[in-house]
Amino acid sequence: MQAQNNHTPGEWTKHPQNGRVIMCGETKIATAHTFGLANQSEAWANANLFTAAPDMLVALQEFIECGNTTETKTLAFAAIAKAKGTK
């Protein structure tokens, strides 16, 4: 049984026109900024990490509860891919 999570429920995604804005459905929940850096690619990478956070939490909770199974590995690899922006 998974623990109660208090974060905004639902899939977190990047806004289609501004990928640094983190959305949950139609609701803006965060913006990834890089202050004082010339390279904005770091903001985009941060946005990928933000959107993967709920998936990583689920994968870790499943791993703790169920152990090293095919399902937990699949959840973990999907969360990692989302965090890296390759999903």
HUFEN-V367289 format. One record per residue. RES is the residue in one small letter. D_LAST is the distance of its C-alpha to the last C-alpha in whole Angstrom. Layout:
# HUFEN-V367289
RES|D_LAST, RES|D_LAST
This chain:
# HUFEN-V367289
m|27, q|24, a|26, q|26, n|24, n|25, h|22, t|21, p|20, g|17, e|13, w|13, t|11, k|12, h|15, p|15, q|18, n|17, g|14, r|16, v|17, i|16, m|16, c|17, g|18, e|21, t|22, k|21, i|21, a|20, t|20, a|18, h|21, t|23, f|26, g|29, l|26, a|26, n|22, q|20, s|17, e|17, a|17, w|14, a|13, n|15, a|13, n|10, l|12, f|14, t|11, a|10, a|14, p|15, d|12, m|14, l|17, v|17, a|16, l|19, q|21, e|20, f|21, i|24, e|25, c|24, g|24, n|22, t|21, t|19, e|17, t|17, k|16, t|13, l|12, a|12, f|10, a|7, a|9, i|9, a|5, k|5, a|8, k|8, g|6, t|4, k|0
